[in-house]
Amino acid sequence: MTERFQGGKFYFMEHVLDPSISLLKITQVILGSLGIWSLLLDGCRLDKDIRKALEQGGFAHVDVKNFRLNLDGGVPLAYAILYLVKPHIYGTATTALKVKAKTNSFGL
């Protein structure tokens, strides 16, 4: 159990499922459903909708900004792996009232 207090902030930065309908998103969903990525990378999920989980997590306010990794140059294998986590979000989630909640109450 953790306690969240009024005005408490949760800072986050996560790679996310590509928001557009794209080959990248299809690849993320396939690798996610097969469990390959998660198996190789200690439970990491390519297909989790982190933004939605945060917005449904009981926070009073969630401020989310999008960005994509800059992958100019580099080693081809590293590029291929990093391409799968190119879309990211970062921001803060602010609590409203004093709440007792499970550590993973927002689905992460």
Secondary structure, DSSP 8 states (H G I E B T S, - for coil): -EEE-TT-EEEEEEE---SSSSHHHHHHHHHHHHTHHHHHTTT--SS--HHHHHHTTT-SEEEEEEEE----SS-HHHHHHHHTT-EEEEEEEE--S-EEE-TTTT--
